[in-house]
Each structure stands twice: as C-alpha cells, then as structure tokens.
Amino acid sequence: MKFFDLDSSLMQGLNKVADLMFLNLLTLLCCVPVVTAGASFTALHYVALKIVRNEECYIARDFFKSFRRNLRQGTIIWLLMLFLALVLWGDFIILRHADLEFAGVLRTILTGIGIVMLFTSMFLFPVLAKFDDTVLRTFKNAFFTSALQFPKTILMMIMFAVPPVLFFALPHIIPLIFLFGFSVPAWLSAMLYNKFFLRLEEQILVRNPGAVTETDPEKDDDRIFKDELEECLREDPR
C-alpha cells in the first residue's frame, strides 16, 4: 500500500515523530549533569533547525557534533543565565521582606530585567548553534534577534512554557512530556525563526563568501563566522 511506502506522507510523518522523540531523549540525557544543559540545548536547536530545513540529518551524530563544539560556550552561557536568574529571584525575595520606600519602582525595574532575560534566552542557544561568536556577542545577538522577532519570541516562550504547565496540570501525560517536551517546542520554534536566520546567513555570505566554516573539514563546523551577525541585525533583515 502507498501509505506504507518510505516516501509516503504517513511514513515521513512517523519518521519525524521518531526523530523528535530520539532528539528529546538525547537532550534529557545530556542535561542530567545540569552544567552541560547549555550545550545540550544548543545541540537540540542545531538538530531541530536541520530537521525544519529538511537537510541531511543523523540525529545522534549531529547532536553530539554540536554538543562537543559548543560545550565550553554553551556551559558558560547556561551558568551565566542561572546566576542572573538566581540573583533576580533573590532580589525579589529581599524586596518582599524589606520595607523600602522605592520598593515598587525597584520591582518594576527588576520585572523589566526579567522580561529582557526571558526574551534573550529564547534565542541564546539557537544563535549559538548557528553562528560562531564570542559569549558576549552571542548575548547581544540573541537580544537583538528576540527584539526584531518580537511576536515570534512571545510564541516561542508560550511553546516552551506549555510542557512544564502540562507536567503539573496533567500528570497522566508526563510520559509524553519526557518524550517530546523539549524537541517539539524547539522544532516549532525553528519553523518560526528559520526564514529570519536564512536572511541573516544570506547577508553574511554576500559580504563574505568564505563565511561558512564548513570548507574546513578538520573543524567539522557549518556555522557562520563570528563578528558578522551583529552588523546584519542592525540592518533589520525582516
């Protein structure tokens, strides 16, 4: 039957479900040490984008290629985000128990900082997965990207918030969350920012035809070279 042909829509759909399930399990496994979660999330977004683009993709091989390549920077970025989140949480606790004259103003400022952090976090690991840059520039580029993609950033936040909400609201579907809780939001997010990233990549390659490091087989790296993304973002490639 045509339904069971390898090229049929049914089989392709089942293959994608299997790929997302495998990707999610790899992400969870590599998040277990906690400190490696940043590299794991980077690899998650790297593979999710390849799936969205229908590029040749071997889930485990490509995941661990990105994981190894971004282990140092991904870990630094992840620990910095955890530290900032803990500091922000601590500040809110202090304000709650402190009798300060300008407590309301300080809460408003801290809330604004928290929103900026949330927005930036949506693109930190996707940007790191695709663009080779320093930690500081990755933060700046993620912030600019989240601002330029504002409506989509909100959608991404909602999609990543759904699994934790369902985890506590509907305990009977916890197995599904363990199988797809990271990979499906990452895949849907990649569908949202894929065209934007493609335009960025085209601009960079026009300016610097040698910007793709894939030409160096020893590096096994298909990211875009550093110091190019921030300038392109300033041109608002929407």
Contacts in CASP RR format, 6 or more apart in sequence:
PFRMAT RR
TARGET T0000
AUTHOR 0000-0000-0000
METHOD contacts of the structure
MODEL  1
MKFFDLDSSLMQGLNKVADLMFLNLLTLLCCVPVVTAGASFTALHYVALK
IVRNEECYIARDFFKSFRRNLRQGTIIWLLMLFLALVLWGDFIILRHADL
EFAGVLRTILTGIGIVMLFTSMFLFPVLAKFDDTVLRTFKNAFFTSALQF
PKTILMMIMFAVPPVLFFALPHIIPLIFLFGFSVPAWLSAMLYNKFFLRL
EEQILVRNPGAVTETDPEKDDDRIFKDELEECLREDPR
2 8 0 8 1.000
3 10 0 8 1.000
3 11 0 8 1.000
4 10 0 8 1.000
4 11 0 8 1.000
5 11 0 8 1.000
16 51 0 8 1.000
19 51 0 8 1.000
19 57 0 8 1.000
19 59 0 8 1.000
20 51 0 8 1.000
20 180 0 8 1.000
20 183 0 8 1.000
20 184 0 8 1.000
20 187 0 8 1.000
21 179 0 8 1.000
21 180 0 8 1.000
21 183 0 8 1.000
22 59 0 8 1.000
22 60 0 8 1.000
23 44 0 8 1.000
23 47 0 8 1.000
23 48 0 8 1.000
23 51 0 8 1.000
23 59 0 8 1.000
23 63 0 8 1.000
23 182 0 8 1.000
23 183 0 8 1.000
23 186 0 8 1.000
24 178 0 8 1.000
24 179 0 8 1.000
24 180 0 8 1.000
24 181 0 8 1.000
24 182 0 8 1.000
24 183 0 8 1.000
24 184 0 8 1.000
25 179 0 8 1.000
26 40 0 8 1.000
26 43 0 8 1.000
26 44 0 8 1.000
26 59 0 8 1.000
26 60 0 8 1.000
26 63 0 8 1.000
27 40 0 8 1.000
27 41 0 8 1.000
27 43 0 8 1.000
27 44 0 8 1.000
27 63 0 8 1.000
27 182 0 8 1.000
27 183 0 8 1.000
28 178 0 8 1.000
28 182 0 8 1.000
30 36 0 8 1.000
30 37 0 8 1.000
30 39 0 8 1.000
30 40 0 8 1.000
30 43 0 8 1.000
30 67 0 8 1.000
31 37 0 8 1.000
31 40 0 8 1.000
31 41 0 8 1.000
35 75 0 8 1.000
35 78 0 8 1.000
35 79 0 8 1.000
36 67 0 8 1.000
36 71 0 8 1.000
36 75 0 8 1.000
37 78 0 8 1.000
38 70 0 8 1.000
38 74 0 8 1.000
38 75 0 8 1.000
38 77 0 8 1.000
38 78 0 8 1.000
38 125 0 8 1.000
39 66 0 8 1.000
39 67 0 8 1.000
39 68 0 8 1.000
39 70 0 8 1.000
39 71 0 8 1.000
39 74 0 8 1.000
39 75 0 8 1.000
39 78 0 8 1.000
40 67 0 8 1.000
41 78 0 8 1.000
41 125 0 8 1.000
41 182 0 8 1.000
42 66 0 8 1.000
42 67 0 8 1.000
42 70 0 8 1.000
42 74 0 8 1.000
42 125 0 8 1.000
42 128 0 8 1.000
42 129 0 8 1.000
43 62 0 8 1.000
43 63 0 8 1.000
43 64 0 8 1.000
43 65 0 8 1.000
43 66 0 8 1.000
43 67 0 8 1.000
43 70 0 8 1.000
43 129 0 8 1.000
44 63 0 8 1.000
44 125 0 8 1.000
44 182 0 8 1.000
44 183 0 8 1.000
44 186 0 8 1.000
45 125 0 8 1.000
45 126 0 8 1.000
45 129 0 8 1.000
45 186 0 8 1.000
45 189 0 8 1.000
45 190 0 8 1.000
46 62 0 8 1.000
46 63 0 8 1.000
46 66 0 8 1.000
46 129 0 8 1.000
46 130 0 8 1.000
47 57 0 8 1.000
47 59 0 8 1.000
47 62 0 8 1.000
47 63 0 8 1.000
47 66 0 8 1.000
48 183 0 8 1.000
48 186 0 8 1.000
48 187 0 8 1.000
48 189 0 8 1.000
48 190 0 8 1.000
49 126 0 8 1.000
49 129 0 8 1.000
49 130 0 8 1.000
49 190 0 8 1.000
49 194 0 8 1.000
49 197 0 8 1.000
50 56 0 8 1.000
50 57 0 8 1.000
50 62 0 8 1.000
51 57 0 8 1.000
51 187 0 8 1.000
51 190 0 8 1.000
52 187 0 8 1.000
52 190 0 8 1.000
52 191 0 8 1.000
52 194 0 8 1.000
53 194 0 8 1.000
65 220 0 8 1.000
66 129 0 8 1.000
69 220 0 8 1.000
69 221 0 8 1.000
70 128 0 8 1.000
70 129 0 8 1.000
73 128 0 8 1.000
73 135 0 8 1.000
73 138 0 8 1.000
74 125 0 8 1.000
74 128 0 8 1.000
76 135 0 8 1.000
77 124 0 8 1.000
77 125 0 8 1.000
77 128 0 8 1.000
77 135 0 8 1.000
77 138 0 8 1.000
77 139 0 8 1.000
80 135 0 8 1.000
81 117 0 8 1.000
81 121 0 8 1.000
81 124 0 8 1.000
84 117 0 8 1.000
85 117 0 8 1.000
88 110 0 8 1.000
88 113 0 8 1.000
88 114 0 8 1.000
88 117 0 8 1.000
91 106 0 8 1.000
91 110 0 8 1.000
92 107 0 8 1.000
92 110 0 8 1.000
95 103 0 8 1.000
95 104 0 8 1.000
95 106 0 8 1.000
95 107 0 8 1.000
95 110 0 8 1.000
100 106 0 8 1.000
116 143 0 8 1.000
118 157 0 8 1.000
119 143 0 8 1.000
119 146 0 8 1.000
119 147 0 8 1.000
119 153 0 8 1.000
119 157 0 8 1.000
120 139 0 8 1.000
120 142 0 8 1.000
120 143 0 8 1.000
120 146 0 8 1.000
121 142 0 8 1.000
122 142 0 8 1.000
122 146 0 8 1.000
122 153 0 8 1.000
122 156 0 8 1.000
122 157 0 8 1.000
122 160 0 8 1.000
122 189 0 8 1.000
123 141 0 8 1.000
123 142 0 8 1.000
123 143 0 8 1.000
123 145 0 8 1.000
123 146 0 8 1.000
123 149 0 8 1.000
123 153 0 8 1.000
123 193 0 8 1.000
124 138 0 8 1.000
124 139 0 8 1.000
124 142 0 8 1.000
126 142 0 8 1.000
126 189 0 8 1.000
126 190 0 8 1.000
126 193 0 8 1.000
126 197 0 8 1.000
127 133 0 8 1.000
127 138 0 8 1.000
127 141 0 8 1.000
127 142 0 8 1.000
127 145 0 8 1.000
127 229 0 8 1.000
128 138 0 8 1.000
129 223 0 8 1.000
130 197 0 8 1.000
130 201 0 8 1.000
130 223 0 8 1.000
130 224 0 8 1.000
131 138 0 8 1.000
131 141 0 8 1.000
131 223 0 8 1.000
131 224 0 8 1.000
131 226 0 8 1.000
131 228 0 8 1.000
131 229 0 8 1.000
132 213 0 8 1.000
132 221 0 8 1.000
132 223 0 8 1.000
132 224 0 8 1.000
132 225 0 8 1.000
132 226 0 8 1.000
133 141 0 8 1.000
133 226 0 8 1.000
133 227 0 8 1.000
133 229 0 8 1.000
134 226 0 8 1.000
137 226 0 8 1.000
137 227 0 8 1.000
137 229 0 8 1.000
137 230 0 8 1.000
140 230 0 8 1.000
141 229 0 8 1.000
141 230 0 8 1.000
141 233 0 8 1.000
144 230 0 8 1.000
144 233 0 8 1.000
144 234 0 8 1.000
145 193 0 8 1.000
145 196 0 8 1.000
145 233 0 8 1.000
146 153 0 8 1.000
147 153 0 8 1.000
148 196 0 8 1.000
148 233 0 8 1.000
148 236 0 8 1.000
148 238 0 8 1.000
149 192 0 8 1.000
149 193 0 8 1.000
149 196 0 8 1.000
152 192 0 8 1.000
152 193 0 8 1.000
152 196 0 8 1.000
155 192 0 8 1.000
156 185 0 8 1.000
156 189 0 8 1.000
156 192 0 8 1.000
156 193 0 8 1.000
159 184 0 8 1.000
159 185 0 8 1.000
159 188 0 8 1.000
159 189 0 8 1.000
160 185 0 8 1.000
160 189 0 8 1.000
162 185 0 8 1.000
163 177 0 8 1.000
163 180 0 8 1.000
163 181 0 8 1.000
163 182 0 8 1.000
163 185 0 8 1.000
166 173 0 8 1.000
166 177 0 8 1.000
167 174 0 8 1.000
167 177 0 8 1.000
196 237 0 8 1.000
196 238 0 8 1.000
199 237 0 8 1.000
199 238 0 8 1.000
200 224 0 8 1.000
200 229 0 8 1.000
200 232 0 8 1.000
200 233 0 8 1.000
200 237 0 8 1.000
201 224 0 8 1.000
203 232 0 8 1.000
203 235 0 8 1.000
203 237 0 8 1.000
204 211 0 8 1.000
204 224 0 8 1.000
204 225 0 8 1.000
204 228 0 8 1.000
204 229 0 8 1.000
204 232 0 8 1.000
205 211 0 8 1.000
205 212 0 8 1.000
205 224 0 8 1.000
207 228 0 8 1.000
208 225 0 8 1.000
208 228 0 8 1.000
210 225 0 8 1.000
211 224 0 8 1.000
211 225 0 8 1.000
211 228 0 8 1.000
212 222 0 8 1.000
212 223 0 8 1.000
212 224 0 8 1.000
212 225 0 8 1.000
213 219 0 8 1.000
213 221 0 8 1.000
213 222 0 8 1.000
213 223 0 8 1.000
213 224 0 8 1.000
213 225 0 8 1.000
214 221 0 8 1.000
214 222 0 8 1.000
END
